[in-house]
Amino acid sequence: MKNLTIEALTDNLQAVLDFVDTELEGADCPMKTQMQIDVAVEELFVNVAHYAYTPATGQARIDIEITEDPKKVMITITDSGIPFDPTAKPDPDVTLSAQERQIGGLGIYMVKKSMDSMDYRYEDGKNIVSITKTL
């Protein structure tokens, strides 16, 4: 398992993606899967950067673990910000037009749909969100 602890600022998004991509490329992750994982990590990290510590800032820790047989990646993002369970938010009604739909929630919905699993727990004052994807 590898990890990165970084200030939860949108300016640090590229460093987070570079960290994740280095590990995925080392595991011969298909490009399509890597792009799906990048979108999911971006959504989750930007949510932490925008909302977890408002109006202050704080740290985010990104853990990545790649397993064999079956080859899977699990990425966990941990922060000590305001408790928030993204998995509890109801999915948007994507059958409605953009004008009829409520604002927000589409990014988390995309994460849920593109990953094999998305889990949340609040433990020891920390938000812990994990996503998994079979490579």
C-alpha positions as CSV (number, residue, x, y, z in Angstrom):
1,M,0.0,0.0,0.0
2,K,1.2,3.5,-0.9
3,N,-0.1,6.7,0.6
4,L,0.1,10.5,0.1
5,T,-0.9,13.1,2.7
6,I,-1.5,16.5,1.2
7,E,-3.2,19.8,2.0
8,A,-6.8,19.5,0.8
9,L,-6.7,22.3,-1.8
10,T,-7.9,22.1,-5.4
11,D,-4.4,23.4,-6.4
12,N,-3.1,20.0,-5.2
13,L,-5.5,17.9,-7.4
14,Q,-2.8,17.3,-10.1
15,A,-0.4,16.0,-7.4
16,V,-3.1,13.6,-6.2
17,L,-3.8,12.4,-9.7
18,D,-0.1,12.0,-10.5
19,F,0.3,9.9,-7.4
20,V,-2.6,7.7,-8.3
21,D,-1.7,7.4,-12.0
22,T,1.9,6.4,-11.1
23,E,0.6,3.4,-9.1
24,L,-2.0,2.5,-11.8
25,E,0.5,2.6,-14.6
26,G,2.9,0.4,-12.5
27,A,0.1,-2.1,-12.3
28,D,-0.6,-2.1,-16.1
29,C,-4.0,-0.6,-15.6
30,P,-6.0,-0.2,-18.9
31,M,-6.3,3.5,-19.9
32,K,-10.1,3.4,-19.9
33,T,-10.1,2.1,-16.3
34,Q,-7.4,4.7,-15.3
35,M,-9.5,7.5,-16.7
36,Q,-12.6,6.3,-14.8
37,I,-10.6,6.1,-11.6
38,D,-9.1,9.5,-12.2
39,V,-12.6,11.1,-12.5
40,A,-13.7,9.4,-9.3
41,V,-10.6,10.5,-7.4
42,E,-11.0,14.0,-8.7
43,E,-14.6,14.2,-7.6
44,L,-13.9,12.9,-4.1
45,F,-10.8,15.0,-3.5
46,V,-12.4,18.2,-4.8
47,N,-15.3,17.6,-2.5
48,V,-12.9,17.3,0.4
49,A,-11.1,20.5,-0.7
50,H,-14.3,22.5,-1.1
51,Y,-16.4,21.3,1.8
52,A,-14.6,19.3,4.5
53,Y,-12.8,22.1,6.3
54,T,-14.7,25.2,5.3
55,P,-13.7,28.0,5.8
56,A,-10.3,26.7,7.0
57,T,-8.2,24.0,5.3
58,G,-6.8,20.7,6.4
59,Q,-5.1,17.5,5.3
60,A,-6.3,14.7,3.1
61,R,-4.7,11.3,3.0
62,I,-4.9,9.1,-0.1
63,D,-4.2,5.4,0.2
64,I,-3.9,3.1,-2.8
65,E,-3.7,-0.6,-2.7
66,I,-3.5,-2.9,-5.7
67,T,-4.1,-6.6,-5.2
68,E,-3.7,-9.6,-7.4
69,D,-6.1,-12.4,-8.2
70,P,-8.4,-10.7,-9.0
71,K,-6.4,-7.6,-9.9
72,K,-8.1,-4.7,-8.1
73,V,-7.4,-1.3,-6.9
74,M,-8.7,0.2,-3.7
75,I,-8.3,3.9,-3.1
76,T,-9.2,5.5,0.2
77,I,-9.5,9.2,0.9
78,T,-9.4,10.2,4.6
79,D,-10.0,13.7,6.1
80,S,-10.7,15.1,9.5
81,G,-13.3,17.6,8.3
82,I,-17.0,17.9,8.8
83,P,-18.7,14.5,8.9
84,F,-20.3,13.8,5.5
85,D,-21.4,10.5,4.0
86,P,-21.5,10.9,0.2
87,T,-23.1,7.4,-0.1
88,A,-26.2,8.5,1.8
89,K,-27.1,11.2,-0.7
90,P,-29.9,10.0,-3.0
91,D,-29.0,9.5,-6.6
92,P,-30.3,12.2,-8.9
93,D,-33.1,11.5,-11.3
94,V,-31.2,11.3,-14.5
95,T,-34.4,10.9,-16.5
96,L,-35.2,14.6,-15.8
97,S,-33.8,17.3,-18.0
98,A,-30.9,19.4,-16.7
99,Q,-33.3,22.3,-16.0
100,E,-35.6,20.1,-14.0
101,R,-32.9,18.3,-11.9
102,Q,-31.8,19.6,-8.5
103,I,-28.3,21.0,-8.5
104,G,-25.6,18.8,-7.1
105,G,-25.1,15.1,-6.6
106,L,-24.2,14.2,-10.2
107,G,-20.5,13.7,-9.5
108,I,-21.0,11.3,-6.6
109,Y,-23.6,9.5,-8.8
110,M,-20.9,9.1,-11.5
111,V,-18.4,7.7,-8.9
112,K,-21.0,5.2,-7.7
113,K,-21.8,4.1,-11.3
114,S,-18.2,3.9,-12.6
115,M,-16.6,2.1,-9.6
116,D,-17.2,-1.5,-8.5
117,S,-17.9,-0.2,-5.0
118,M,-18.0,3.0,-2.9
119,D,-18.0,2.8,0.9
120,Y,-18.0,5.4,3.7
121,R,-17.4,5.3,7.4
122,Y,-16.8,7.9,10.1
123,E,-14.2,6.7,12.5
124,D,-12.1,8.4,15.2
125,G,-13.2,11.8,13.9
126,K,-12.3,11.0,10.3
127,N,-14.3,10.7,7.1
128,I,-13.1,7.6,5.3
129,V,-14.3,7.0,1.7
130,S,-13.1,4.0,-0.2
131,I,-13.6,3.1,-3.9
132,T,-12.7,-0.2,-5.6
133,K,-12.3,-1.1,-9.2
134,T,-11.3,-4.3,-10.9
135,L,-8.4,-3.8,-13.3
